[in-house]
Amino acid sequence: MAIVITDECINCGACEPECPNTAIYEGADSWRYSDGTSLKGSVDLLSGQTIDADAVNQALNDELYYIVPDKCTECMGFHEEPQCAAVCPVDCCVPDPNHVETETQLLGKQQLMHSNS
């Protein structure tokens, strides 16, 4: 399951540099699948969706830091626990019930995003 940043976020920014997938963005910032990953050009995601990894995507939140669910692996393949949650001073980085994934799916996503790293 991906991690989500709740409305309790105080916009401290502690989480953003901790994400090994560059899945965390400041509110109103656009994002790309290619940011911090080895993904480039046309990519088939494990969900079956084909995306342009270099395309600019609209911010998922205009006010608070946010996590792109398709890039979040709960730090699997890198750390024992989600680093955003470990450093958050207000405990607003929590499991996202709208994006439930198995450990195998999360590791597959991690391998896809960092296959050439």
Phi and psi restraints in degrees (range 20) as a CNS / XPLOR table:
assign (resid 1 and name C) (resid 2 and name N)
       (resid 2 and name CA) (resid 2 and name C) 1.0 -71.3 20.0 2
assign (resid 2 and name N) (resid 2 and name CA)
       (resid 2 and name C) (resid 3 and name N) 1.0 166.2 20.0 2
assign (resid 2 and name C) (resid 3 and name N)
       (resid 3 and name CA) (resid 3 and name C) 1.0 -99.8 20.0 2
assign (resid 3 and name N) (resid 3 and name CA)
       (resid 3 and name C) (resid 4 and name N) 1.0 147.8 20.0 2
assign (resid 3 and name C) (resid 4 and name N)
       (resid 4 and name CA) (resid 4 and name C) 1.0 -127.0 20.0 2
assign (resid 4 and name N) (resid 4 and name CA)
       (resid 4 and name C) (resid 5 and name N) 1.0 148.7 20.0 2
assign (resid 4 and name C) (resid 5 and name N)
       (resid 5 and name CA) (resid 5 and name C) 1.0 -98.8 20.0 2
assign (resid 5 and name N) (resid 5 and name CA)
       (resid 5 and name C) (resid 6 and name N) 1.0 123.0 20.0 2
assign (resid 5 and name C) (resid 6 and name N)
       (resid 6 and name CA) (resid 6 and name C) 1.0 -83.1 20.0 2
assign (resid 6 and name N) (resid 6 and name CA)
       (resid 6 and name C) (resid 7 and name N) 1.0 174.3 20.0 2
assign (resid 6 and name C) (resid 7 and name N)
       (resid 7 and name CA) (resid 7 and name C) 1.0 -66.5 20.0 2
assign (resid 7 and name N) (resid 7 and name CA)
       (resid 7 and name C) (resid 8 and name N) 1.0 -8.8 20.0 2
assign (resid 7 and name C) (resid 8 and name N)
       (resid 8 and name CA) (resid 8 and name C) 1.0 -77.3 20.0 2
assign (resid 8 and name N) (resid 8 and name CA)
       (resid 8 and name C) (resid 9 and name N) 1.0 -4.1 20.0 2
assign (resid 8 and name C) (resid 9 and name N)
       (resid 9 and name CA) (resid 9 and name C) 1.0 -55.3 20.0 2
assign (resid 9 and name N) (resid 9 and name CA)
       (resid 9 and name C) (resid 10 and name N) 1.0 135.9 20.0 2
assign (resid 9 and name C) (resid 10 and name N)
       (resid 10 and name CA) (resid 10 and name C) 1.0 -104.3 20.0 2
assign (resid 10 and name N) (resid 10 and name CA)
       (resid 10 and name C) (resid 11 and name N) 1.0 11.5 20.0 2
assign (resid 10 and name C) (resid 11 and name N)
       (resid 11 and name CA) (resid 11 and name C) 1.0 58.0 20.0 2
assign (resid 11 and name N) (resid 11 and name CA)
       (resid 11 and name C) (resid 12 and name N) 1.0 37.7 20.0 2
assign (resid 11 and name C) (resid 12 and name N)
       (resid 12 and name CA) (resid 12 and name C) 1.0 -76.9 20.0 2
assign (resid 12 and name N) (resid 12 and name CA)
       (resid 12 and name C) (resid 13 and name N) 1.0 -24.8 20.0 2
assign (resid 12 and name C) (resid 13 and name N)
       (resid 13 and name CA) (resid 13 and name C) 1.0 82.5 20.0 2
assign (resid 13 and name N) (resid 13 and name CA)
       (resid 13 and name C) (resid 14 and name N) 1.0 4.5 20.0 2
assign (resid 13 and name C) (resid 14 and name N)
       (resid 14 and name CA) (resid 14 and name C) 1.0 -62.1 20.0 2
assign (resid 14 and name N) (resid 14 and name CA)
       (resid 14 and name C) (resid 15 and name N) 1.0 -30.8 20.0 2
assign (resid 14 and name C) (resid 15 and name N)
       (resid 15 and name CA) (resid 15 and name C) 1.0 -74.7 20.0 2
assign (resid 15 and name N) (resid 15 and name CA)
       (resid 15 and name C) (resid 16 and name N) 1.0 -38.6 20.0 2
assign (resid 15 and name C) (resid 16 and name N)
       (resid 16 and name CA) (resid 16 and name C) 1.0 -53.6 20.0 2
assign (resid 16 and name N) (resid 16 and name CA)
       (resid 16 and name C) (resid 17 and name N) 1.0 -51.5 20.0 2
assign (resid 16 and name C) (resid 17 and name N)
       (resid 17 and name CA) (resid 17 and name C) 1.0 -71.7 20.0 2
assign (resid 17 and name N) (resid 17 and name CA)
       (resid 17 and name C) (resid 18 and name N) 1.0 -12.1 20.0 2
assign (resid 17 and name C) (resid 18 and name N)
       (resid 18 and name CA) (resid 18 and name C) 1.0 -83.3 20.0 2
assign (resid 18 and name N) (resid 18 and name CA)
       (resid 18 and name C) (resid 19 and name N) 1.0 -16.0 20.0 2
assign (resid 18 and name C) (resid 19 and name N)
       (resid 19 and name CA) (resid 19 and name C) 1.0 -77.9 20.0 2
assign (resid 19 and name N) (resid 19 and name CA)
       (resid 19 and name C) (resid 20 and name N) 1.0 116.7 20.0 2
assign (resid 19 and name C) (resid 20 and name N)
       (resid 20 and name CA) (resid 20 and name C) 1.0 -72.5 20.0 2
assign (resid 20 and name N) (resid 20 and name CA)
       (resid 20 and name C) (resid 21 and name N) 1.0 -12.2 20.0 2
assign (resid 20 and name C) (resid 21 and name N)
       (resid 21 and name CA) (resid 21 and name C) 1.0 -103.8 20.0 2
assign (resid 21 and name N) (resid 21 and name CA)
       (resid 21 and name C) (resid 22 and name N) 1.0 0.2 20.0 2
assign (resid 21 and name C) (resid 22 and name N)
       (resid 22 and name CA) (resid 22 and name C) 1.0 50.1 20.0 2
assign (resid 22 and name N) (resid 22 and name CA)
       (resid 22 and name C) (resid 23 and name N) 1.0 49.5 20.0 2
assign (resid 22 and name C) (resid 23 and name N)
       (resid 23 and name CA) (resid 23 and name C) 1.0 -96.2 20.0 2
assign (resid 23 and name N) (resid 23 and name CA)
       (resid 23 and name C) (resid 24 and name N) 1.0 -6.3 20.0 2
assign (resid 23 and name C) (resid 24 and name N)
       (resid 24 and name CA) (resid 24 and name C) 1.0 -107.0 20.0 2
assign (resid 24 and name N) (resid 24 and name CA)
       (resid 24 and name C) (resid 25 and name N) 1.0 131.7 20.0 2
assign (resid 24 and name C) (resid 25 and name N)
       (resid 25 and name CA) (resid 25 and name C) 1.0 -131.8 20.0 2
assign (resid 25 and name N) (resid 25 and name CA)
       (resid 25 and name C) (resid 26 and name N) 1.0 150.3 20.0 2
assign (resid 25 and name C) (resid 26 and name N)
       (resid 26 and name CA) (resid 26 and name C) 1.0 -70.8 20.0 2
assign (resid 26 and name N) (resid 26 and name CA)
       (resid 26 and name C) (resid 27 and name N) 1.0 145.9 20.0 2
assign (resid 26 and name C) (resid 27 and name N)
       (resid 27 and name CA) (resid 27 and name C) 1.0 -49.1 20.0 2
assign (resid 27 and name N) (resid 27 and name CA)
       (resid 27 and name C) (resid 28 and name N) 1.0 137.5 20.0 2
assign (resid 27 and name C) (resid 28 and name N)
       (resid 28 and name CA) (resid 28 and name C) 1.0 76.5 20.0 2
assign (resid 28 and name N) (resid 28 and name CA)
       (resid 28 and name C) (resid 29 and name N) 1.0 -6.9 20.0 2
assign (resid 28 and name C) (resid 29 and name N)
       (resid 29 and name CA) (resid 29 and name C) 1.0 -79.3 20.0 2
assign (resid 29 and name N) (resid 29 and name CA)
       (resid 29 and name C) (resid 30 and name N) 1.0 135.8 20.0 2
assign (resid 29 and name C) (resid 30 and name N)
       (resid 30 and name CA) (resid 30 and name C) 1.0 -74.9 20.0 2
assign (resid 30 and name N) (resid 30 and name CA)
       (resid 30 and name C) (resid 31 and name N) 1.0 167.5 20.0 2
assign (resid 30 and name C) (resid 31 and name N)
       (resid 31 and name CA) (resid 31 and name C) 1.0 -143.2 20.0 2
assign (resid 31 and name N) (resid 31 and name CA)
       (resid 31 and name C) (resid 32 and name N) 1.0 162.9 20.0 2
assign (resid 31 and name C) (resid 32 and name N)
       (resid 32 and name CA) (resid 32 and name C) 1.0 -134.5 20.0 2
assign (resid 32 and name N) (resid 32 and name CA)
       (resid 32 and name C) (resid 33 and name N) 1.0 148.8 20.0 2
assign (resid 32 and name C) (resid 33 and name N)
       (resid 33 and name CA) (resid 33 and name C) 1.0 -62.9 20.0 2
assign (resid 33 and name N) (resid 33 and name CA)
       (resid 33 and name C) (resid 34 and name N) 1.0 -30.3 20.0 2
assign (resid 33 and name C) (resid 34 and name N)
       (resid 34 and name CA) (resid 34 and name C) 1.0 -74.7 20.0 2
assign (resid 34 and name N) (resid 34 and name CA)
       (resid 34 and name C) (resid 35 and name N) 1.0 -17.5 20.0 2
assign (resid 34 and name C) (resid 35 and name N)
       (resid 35 and name CA) (resid 35 and name C) 1.0 -58.8 20.0 2
assign (resid 35 and name N) (resid 35 and name CA)
       (resid 35 and name C) (resid 36 and name N) 1.0 115.3 20.0 2
assign (resid 35 and name C) (resid 36 and name N)
       (resid 36 and name CA) (resid 36 and name C) 1.0 70.6 20.0 2
assign (resid 36 and name N) (resid 36 and name CA)
       (resid 36 and name C) (resid 37 and name N) 1.0 13.1 20.0 2
assign (resid 36 and name C) (resid 37 and name N)
       (resid 37 and name CA) (resid 37 and name C) 1.0 -127.5 20.0 2
assign (resid 37 and name N) (resid 37 and name CA)
       (resid 37 and name C) (resid 38 and name N) 1.0 176.9 20.0 2
assign (resid 37 and name C) (resid 38 and name N)
       (resid 38 and name CA) (resid 38 and name C) 1.0 -92.3 20.0 2
assign (resid 38 and name N) (resid 38 and name CA)
       (resid 38 and name C) (resid 39 and name N) 1.0 3.9 20.0 2
assign (resid 38 and name C) (resid 39 and name N)
       (resid 39 and name CA) (resid 39 and name C) 1.0 -71.6 20.0 2
assign (resid 39 and name N) (resid 39 and name CA)
       (resid 39 and name C) (resid 40 and name N) 1.0 132.6 20.0 2
assign (resid 39 and name C) (resid 40 and name N)
       (resid 40 and name CA) (resid 40 and name C) 1.0 -144.1 20.0 2
assign (resid 40 and name N) (resid 40 and name CA)
       (resid 40 and name C) (resid 41 and name N) 1.0 144.2 20.0 2
assign (resid 40 and name C) (resid 41 and name N)
       (resid 41 and name CA) (resid 41 and name C) 1.0 63.4 20.0 2
assign (resid 41 and name N) (resid 41 and name CA)
       (resid 41 and name C) (resid 42 and name N) 1.0 -148.5 20.0 2
assign (resid 41 and name C) (resid 42 and name N)
       (resid 42 and name CA) (resid 42 and name C) 1.0 -75.3 20.0 2
assign (resid 42 and name N) (resid 42 and name CA)
       (resid 42 and name C) (resid 43 and name N) 1.0 126.8 20.0 2
assign (resid 42 and name C) (resid 43 and name N)
       (resid 43 and name CA) (resid 43 and name C) 1.0 -134.1 20.0 2
assign (resid 43 and name N) (resid 43 and name CA)
       (resid 43 and name C) (resid 44 and name N) 1.0 136.2 20.0 2
assign (resid 43 and name C) (resid 44 and name N)
       (resid 44 and name CA) (resid 44 and name C) 1.0 -92.7 20.0 2
assign (resid 44 and name N) (resid 44 and name CA)
       (resid 44 and name C) (resid 45 and name N) 1.0 113.1 20.0 2
assign (resid 44 and name C) (resid 45 and name N)
       (resid 45 and name CA) (resid 45 and name C) 1.0 -74.9 20.0 2
assign (resid 45 and name N) (resid 45 and name CA)
       (resid 45 and name C) (resid 46 and name N) 1.0 162.7 20.0 2
assign (resid 45 and name C) (resid 46 and name N)
       (resid 46 and name CA) (resid 46 and name C) 1.0 -65.3 20.0 2
assign (resid 46 and name N) (resid 46 and name CA)
       (resid 46 and name C) (resid 47 and name N) 1.0 -20.2 20.0 2
assign (resid 46 and name C) (resid 47 and name N)
       (resid 47 and name CA) (resid 47 and name C) 1.0 -74.3 20.0 2
assign (resid 47 and name N) (resid 47 and name CA)
       (resid 47 and name C) (resid 48 and name N) 1.0 -10.1 20.0 2
assign (resid 47 and name C) (resid 48 and name N)
       (resid 48 and name CA) (resid 48 and name C) 1.0 98.2 20.0 2
assign (resid 48 and name N) (resid 48 and name CA)
       (resid 48 and name C) (resid 49 and name N) 1.0 -11.1 20.0 2
assign (resid 48 and name C) (resid 49 and name N)
       (resid 49 and name CA) (resid 49 and name C) 1.0 -76.5 20.0 2
assign (resid 49 and name N) (resid 49 and name CA)
       (resid 49 and name C) (resid 50 and name N) 1.0 139.3 20.0 2
assign (resid 49 and name C) (resid 50 and name N)
       (resid 50 and name CA) (resid 50 and name C) 1.0 -103.1 20.0 2
assign (resid 50 and name N) (resid 50 and name CA)
       (resid 50 and name C) (resid 51 and name N) 1.0 128.8 20.0 2
assign (resid 50 and name C) (resid 51 and name N)
       (resid 51 and name CA) (resid 51 and name C) 1.0 -128.2 20.0 2
assign (resid 51 and name N) (resid 51 and name CA)
       (resid 51 and name C) (resid 52 and name N) 1.0 162.8 20.0 2
assign (resid 51 and name C) (resid 52 and name N)
       (resid 52 and name CA) (resid 52 and name C) 1.0 -97.6 20.0 2
assign (resid 52 and name N) (resid 52 and name CA)
       (resid 52 and name C) (resid 53 and name N) 1.0 107.2 20.0 2
assign (resid 52 and name C) (resid 53 and name N)
       (resid 53 and name CA) (resid 53 and name C) 1.0 -62.2 20.0 2
assign (resid 53 and name N) (resid 53 and name CA)
       (resid 53 and name C) (resid 54 and name N) 1.0 -23.6 20.0 2
assign (resid 53 and name C) (resid 54 and name N)
       (resid 54 and name CA) (resid 54 and name C) 1.0 -92.6 20.0 2
assign (resid 54 and name N) (resid 54 and name CA)
       (resid 54 and name C) (resid 55 and name N) 1.0 -5.5 20.0 2
assign (resid 54 and name C) (resid 55 and name N)
       (resid 55 and name CA) (resid 55 and name C) 1.0 -69.9 20.0 2
assign (resid 55 and name N) (resid 55 and name CA)
       (resid 55 and name C) (resid 56 and name N) 1.0 142.5 20.0 2
assign (resid 55 and name C) (resid 56 and name N)
       (resid 56 and name CA) (resid 56 and name C) 1.0 -82.1 20.0 2
assign (resid 56 and name N) (resid 56 and name CA)
       (resid 56 and name C) (resid 57 and name N) 1.0 128.0 20.0 2
assign (resid 56 and name C) (resid 57 and name N)
       (resid 57 and name CA) (resid 57 and name C) 1.0 -108.7 20.0 2
assign (resid 57 and name N) (resid 57 and name CA)
       (resid 57 and name C) (resid 58 and name N) 1.0 147.5 20.0 2
assign (resid 57 and name C) (resid 58 and name N)
       (resid 58 and name CA) (resid 58 and name C) 1.0 -68.6 20.0 2
assign (resid 58 and name N) (resid 58 and name CA)
       (resid 58 and name C) (resid 59 and name N) 1.0 146.2 20.0 2
assign (resid 58 and name C) (resid 59 and name N)
       (resid 59 and name CA) (resid 59 and name C) 1.0 -55.0 20.0 2
assign (resid 59 and name N) (resid 59 and name CA)
       (resid 59 and name C) (resid 60 and name N) 1.0 143.6 20.0 2
assign (resid 59 and name C) (resid 60 and name N)
       (resid 60 and name CA) (resid 60 and name C) 1.0 -87.4 20.0 2
assign (resid 60 and name N) (resid 60 and name CA)
       (resid 60 and name C) (resid 61 and name N) 1.0 -13.8 20.0 2
assign (resid 60 and name C) (resid 61 and name N)
       (resid 61 and name CA) (resid 61 and name C) 1.0 -148.6 20.0 2
assign (resid 61 and name N) (resid 61 and name CA)
       (resid 61 and name C) (resid 62 and name N) 1.0 132.7 20.0 2
assign (resid 61 and name C) (resid 62 and name N)
       (resid 62 and name CA) (resid 62 and name C) 1.0 -87.6 20.0 2
assign (resid 62 and name N) (resid 62 and name CA)
       (resid 62 and name C) (resid 63 and name N) 1.0 -14.7 20.0 2
assign (resid 62 and name C) (resid 63 and name N)
       (resid 63 and name CA) (resid 63 and name C) 1.0 -116.4 20.0 2
assign (resid 63 and name N) (resid 63 and name CA)
       (resid 63 and name C) (resid 64 and name N) 1.0 -37.7 20.0 2
assign (resid 63 and name C) (resid 64 and name N)
       (resid 64 and name CA) (resid 64 and name C) 1.0 -116.0 20.0 2
assign (resid 64 and name N) (resid 64 and name CA)
       (resid 64 and name C) (resid 65 and name N) 1.0 160.4 20.0 2
assign (resid 64 and name C) (resid 65 and name N)
       (resid 65 and name CA) (resid 65 and name C) 1.0 -56.0 20.0 2
assign (resid 65 and name N) (resid 65 and name CA)
       (resid 65 and name C) (resid 66 and name N) 1.0 149.5 20.0 2
assign (resid 65 and name C) (resid 66 and name N)
       (resid 66 and name CA) (resid 66 and name C) 1.0 -143.5 20.0 2
assign (resid 66 and name N) (resid 66 and name CA)
       (resid 66 and name C) (resid 67 and name N) 1.0 161.2 20.0 2
assign (resid 66 and name C) (resid 67 and name N)
       (resid 67 and name CA) (resid 67 and name C) 1.0 -116.4 20.0 2
assign (resid 67 and name N) (resid 67 and name CA)
       (resid 67 and name C) (resid 68 and name N) 1.0 130.4 20.0 2
assign (resid 67 and name C) (resid 68 and name N)
       (resid 68 and name CA) (resid 68 and name C) 1.0 -79.6 20.0 2
assign (resid 68 and name N) (resid 68 and name CA)
       (resid 68 and name C) (resid 69 and name N) 1.0 112.6 20.0 2
assign (resid 68 and name C) (resid 69 and name N)
       (resid 69 and name CA) (resid 69 and name C) 1.0 -57.1 20.0 2
assign (resid 69 and name N) (resid 69 and name CA)
       (resid 69 and name C) (resid 70 and name N) 1.0 -37.6 20.0 2
assign (resid 69 and name C) (resid 70 and name N)
       (resid 70 and name CA) (resid 70 and name C) 1.0 -68.9 20.0 2
assign (resid 70 and name N) (resid 70 and name CA)
       (resid 70 and name C) (resid 71 and name N) 1.0 -15.1 20.0 2
assign (resid 70 and name C) (resid 71 and name N)
       (resid 71 and name CA) (resid 71 and name C) 1.0 -103.8 20.0 2
assign (resid 71 and name N) (resid 71 and name CA)
       (resid 71 and name C) (resid 72 and name N) 1.0 -13.6 20.0 2
assign (resid 71 and name C) (resid 72 and name N)
       (resid 72 and name CA) (resid 72 and name C) 1.0 -81.9 20.0 2
assign (resid 72 and name N) (resid 72 and name CA)
       (resid 72 and name C) (resid 73 and name N) 1.0 128.5 20.0 2
assign (resid 72 and name C) (resid 73 and name N)
       (resid 73 and name CA) (resid 73 and name C) 1.0 -119.3 20.0 2
assign (resid 73 and name N) (resid 73 and name CA)
       (resid 73 and name C) (resid 74 and name N) 1.0 15.2 20.0 2
assign (resid 73 and name C) (resid 74 and name N)
       (resid 74 and name CA) (resid 74 and name C) 1.0 55.9 20.0 2
assign (resid 74 and name N) (resid 74 and name CA)
       (resid 74 and name C) (resid 75 and name N) 1.0 26.4 20.0 2
assign (resid 74 and name C) (resid 75 and name N)
       (resid 75 and name CA) (resid 75 and name C) 1.0 68.0 20.0 2
assign (resid 75 and name N) (resid 75 and name CA)
       (resid 75 and name C) (resid 76 and name N) 1.0 11.7 20.0 2
assign (resid 75 and name C) (resid 76 and name N)
       (resid 76 and name CA) (resid 76 and name C) 1.0 -61.4 20.0 2
assign (resid 76 and name N) (resid 76 and name CA)
       (resid 76 and name C) (resid 77 and name N) 1.0 138.5 20.0 2
assign (resid 76 and name C) (resid 77 and name N)
       (resid 77 and name CA) (resid 77 and name C) 1.0 90.5 20.0 2
assign (resid 77 and name N) (resid 77 and name CA)
       (resid 77 and name C) (resid 78 and name N) 1.0 -8.7 20.0 2
assign (resid 77 and name C) (resid 78 and name N)
       (resid 78 and name CA) (resid 78 and name C) 1.0 -125.5 20.0 2
assign (resid 78 and name N) (resid 78 and name CA)
       (resid 78 and name C) (resid 79 and name N) 1.0 -49.2 20.0 2
assign (resid 78 and name C) (resid 79 and name N)
       (resid 79 and name CA) (resid 79 and name C) 1.0 -136.8 20.0 2
assign (resid 79 and name N) (resid 79 and name CA)
       (resid 79 and name C) (resid 80 and name N) 1.0 165.8 20.0 2
assign (resid 79 and name C) (resid 80 and name N)
       (resid 80 and name CA) (resid 80 and name C) 1.0 -75.5 20.0 2
assign (resid 80 and name N) (resid 80 and name CA)
       (resid 80 and name C) (resid 81 and name N) 1.0 -22.6 20.0 2
assign (resid 80 and name C) (resid 81 and name N)
       (resid 81 and name CA) (resid 81 and name C) 1.0 -146.2 20.0 2
assign (resid 81 and name N) (resid 81 and name CA)
       (resid 81 and name C) (resid 82 and name N) 1.0 159.6 20.0 2
assign (resid 81 and name C) (resid 82 and name N)
       (resid 82 and name CA) (resid 82 and name C) 1.0 -60.3 20.0 2
assign (resid 82 and name N) (resid 82 and name CA)
       (resid 82 and name C) (resid 83 and name N) 1.0 121.6 20.0 2
assign (resid 82 and name C) (resid 83 and name N)
       (resid 83 and name CA) (resid 83 and name C) 1.0 -70.4 20.0 2
assign (resid 83 and name N) (resid 83 and name CA)
       (resid 83 and name C) (resid 84 and name N) 1.0 -30.2 20.0 2
assign (resid 83 and name C) (resid 84 and name N)
       (resid 84 and name CA) (resid 84 and name C) 1.0 -60.9 20.0 2
assign (resid 84 and name N) (resid 84 and name CA)
       (resid 84 and name C) (resid 85 and name N) 1.0 -44.7 20.0 2
assign (resid 84 and name C) (resid 85 and name N)
       (resid 85 and name CA) (resid 85 and name C) 1.0 -67.2 20.0 2
assign (resid 85 and name N) (resid 85 and name CA)
       (resid 85 and name C) (resid 86 and name N) 1.0 -35.6 20.0 2
assign (resid 85 and name C) (resid 86 and name N)
       (resid 86 and name CA) (resid 86 and name C) 1.0 -65.7 20.0 2
assign (resid 86 and name N) (resid 86 and name CA)
       (resid 86 and name C) (resid 87 and name N) 1.0 -33.1 20.0 2
assign (resid 86 and name C) (resid 87 and name N)
       (resid 87 and name CA) (resid 87 and name C) 1.0 -100.0 20.0 2
assign (resid 87 and name N) (resid 87 and name CA)
       (resid 87 and name C) (resid 88 and name N) 1.0 -8.2 20.0 2
assign (resid 87 and name C) (resid 88 and name N)
       (resid 88 and name CA) (resid 88 and name C) 1.0 -69.2 20.0 2
assign (resid 88 and name N) (resid 88 and name CA)
       (resid 88 and name C) (resid 89 and name N) 1.0 121.6 20.0 2
assign (resid 88 and name C) (resid 89 and name N)
       (resid 89 and name CA) (resid 89 and name C) 1.0 -74.7 20.0 2
assign (resid 89 and name N) (resid 89 and name CA)
       (resid 89 and name C) (resid 90 and name N) 1.0 -14.4 20.0 2
assign (resid 89 and name C) (resid 90 and name N)
       (resid 90 and name CA) (resid 90 and name C) 1.0 -119.4 20.0 2
assign (resid 90 and name N) (resid 90 and name CA)
       (resid 90 and name C) (resid 91 and name N) 1.0 12.7 20.0 2
assign (resid 90 and name C) (resid 91 and name N)
       (resid 91 and name CA) (resid 91 and name C) 1.0 52.6 20.0 2
assign (resid 91 and name N) (resid 91 and name CA)
       (resid 91 and name C) (resid 92 and name N) 1.0 45.6 20.0 2
assign (resid 91 and name C) (resid 92 and name N)
       (resid 92 and name CA) (resid 92 and name C) 1.0 -100.9 20.0 2
assign (resid 92 and name N) (resid 92 and name CA)
       (resid 92 and name C) (resid 93 and name N) 1.0 2.8 20.0 2
assign (resid 92 and name C) (resid 93 and name N)
       (resid 93 and name CA) (resid 93 and name C) 1.0 -97.6 20.0 2
assign (resid 93 and name N) (resid 93 and name CA)
       (resid 93 and name C) (resid 94 and name N) 1.0 105.1 20.0 2
assign (resid 93 and name C) (resid 94 and name N)
       (resid 94 and name CA) (resid 94 and name C) 1.0 -130.2 20.0 2
assign (resid 94 and name N) (resid 94 and name CA)
       (resid 94 and name C) (resid 95 and name N) 1.0 161.1 20.0 2
assign (resid 94 and name C) (resid 95 and name N)
       (resid 95 and name CA) (resid 95 and name C) 1.0 -57.8 20.0 2
assign (resid 95 and name N) (resid 95 and name CA)
       (resid 95 and name C) (resid 96 and name N) 1.0 139.2 20.0 2
assign (resid 95 and name C) (resid 96 and name N)
       (resid 96 and name CA) (resid 96 and name C) 1.0 -96.1 20.0 2
assign (resid 96 and name N) (resid 96 and name CA)
       (resid 96 and name C) (resid 97 and name N) 1.0 107.3 20.0 2
assign (resid 96 and name C) (resid 97 and name N)
       (resid 97 and name CA) (resid 97 and name C) 1.0 -66.1 20.0 2
assign (resid 97 and name N) (resid 97 and name CA)
       (resid 97 and name C) (resid 98 and name N) 1.0 -14.0 20.0 2
assign (resid 97 and name C) (resid 98 and name N)
       (resid 98 and name CA) (resid 98 and name C) 1.0 -85.7 20.0 2
assign (resid 98 and name N) (resid 98 and name CA)
       (resid 98 and name C) (resid 99 and name N) 1.0 -7.2 20.0 2
assign (resid 98 and name C) (resid 99 and name N)
       (resid 99 and name CA) (resid 99 and name C) 1.0 -136.1 20.0 2
assign (resid 99 and name N) (resid 99 and name CA)
       (resid 99 and name C) (resid 100 and name N) 1.0 71.1 20.0 2
assign (resid 99 and name C) (resid 100 and name N)
       (resid 100 and name CA) (resid 100 and name C) 1.0 -85.8 20.0 2
assign (resid 100 and name N) (resid 100 and name CA)
       (resid 100 and name C) (resid 101 and name N) 1.0 127.6 20.0 2
assign (resid 100 and name C) (resid 101 and name N)
       (resid 101 and name CA) (resid 101 and name C) 1.0 -139.5 20.0 2
assign (resid 101 and name N) (resid 101 and name CA)
       (resid 101 and name C) (resid 102 and name N) 1.0 151.4 20.0 2
assign (resid 101 and name C) (resid 102 and name N)
       (resid 102 and name CA) (resid 102 and name C) 1.0 -81.3 20.0 2
assign (resid 102 and name N) (resid 102 and name CA)
       (resid 102 and name C) (resid 103 and name N) 1.0 167.3 20.0 2
assign (resid 102 and name C) (resid 103 and name N)
       (resid 103 and name CA) (resid 103 and name C) 1.0 -59.5 20.0 2
assign (resid 103 and name N) (resid 103 and name CA)
       (resid 103 and name C) (resid 104 and name N) 1.0 -39.8 20.0 2
assign (resid 103 and name C) (resid 104 and name N)
       (resid 104 and name CA) (resid 104 and name C) 1.0 -62.2 20.0 2
assign (resid 104 and name N) (resid 104 and name CA)
       (resid 104 and name C) (resid 105 and name N) 1.0 -42.8 20.0 2
assign (resid 104 and name C) (resid 105 and name N)
       (resid 105 and name CA) (resid 105 and name C) 1.0 -64.9 20.0 2
assign (resid 105 and name N) (resid 105 and name CA)
       (resid 105 and name C) (resid 106 and name N) 1.0 -42.5 20.0 2
assign (resid 105 and name C) (resid 106 and name N)
       (resid 106 and name CA) (resid 106 and name C) 1.0 -64.0 20.0 2
assign (resid 106 and name N) (resid 106 and name CA)
       (resid 106 and name C) (resid 107 and name N) 1.0 -42.7 20.0 2
assign (resid 106 and name C) (resid 107 and name N)
       (resid 107 and name CA) (resid 107 and name C) 1.0 -67.5 20.0 2
assign (resid 107 and name N) (resid 107 and name CA)
       (resid 107 and name C) (resid 108 and name N) 1.0 -35.1 20.0 2
assign (resid 107 and name C) (resid 108 and name N)
       (resid 108 and name CA) (resid 108 and name C) 1.0 -63.6 20.0 2
assign (resid 108 and name N) (resid 108 and name CA)
       (resid 108 and name C) (resid 109 and name N) 1.0 -41.1 20.0 2
assign (resid 108 and name C) (resid 109 and name N)
       (resid 109 and name CA) (resid 109 and name C) 1.0 -63.7 20.0 2
assign (resid 109 and name N) (resid 109 and name CA)
       (resid 109 and name C) (resid 110 and name N) 1.0 -43.5 20.0 2
assign (resid 109 and name C) (resid 110 and name N)
       (resid 110 and name CA) (resid 110 and name C) 1.0 -61.1 20.0 2
assign (resid 110 and name N) (resid 110 and name CA)
       (resid 110 and name C) (resid 111 and name N) 1.0 -44.2 20.0 2
assign (resid 110 and name C) (resid 111 and name N)
       (resid 111 and name CA) (resid 111 and name C) 1.0 -66.0 20.0 2
assign (resid 111 and name N) (resid 111 and name CA)
       (resid 111 and name C) (resid 112 and name N) 1.0 -39.8 20.0 2
assign (resid 111 and name C) (resid 112 and name N)
       (resid 112 and name CA) (resid 112 and name C) 1.0 -62.4 20.0 2
assign (resid 112 and name N) (resid 112 and name CA)
       (resid 112 and name C) (resid 113 and name N) 1.0 -45.8 20.0 2
assign (resid 112 and name C) (resid 113 and name N)
       (resid 113 and name CA) (resid 113 and name C) 1.0 -72.2 20.0 2
assign (resid 113 and name N) (resid 113 and name CA)
       (resid 113 and name C) (resid 114 and name N) 1.0 -22.6 20.0 2
assign (resid 113 and name C) (resid 114 and name N)
       (resid 114 and name CA) (resid 114 and name C) 1.0 -125.3 20.0 2
assign (resid 114 and name N) (resid 114 and name CA)
       (resid 114 and name C) (resid 115 and name N) 1.0 30.0 20.0 2
assign (resid 114 and name C) (resid 115 and name N)
       (resid 115 and name CA) (resid 115 and name C) 1.0 -64.4 20.0 2
assign (resid 115 and name N) (resid 115 and name CA)
       (resid 115 and name C) (resid 116 and name N) 1.0 -28.0 20.0 2
assign (resid 115 and name C) (resid 116 and name N)
       (resid 116 and name CA) (resid 116 and name C) 1.0 -107.8 20.0 2
assign (resid 116 and name N) (resid 116 and name CA)
       (resid 116 and name C) (resid 117 and name N) 1.0 10.3 20.0 2
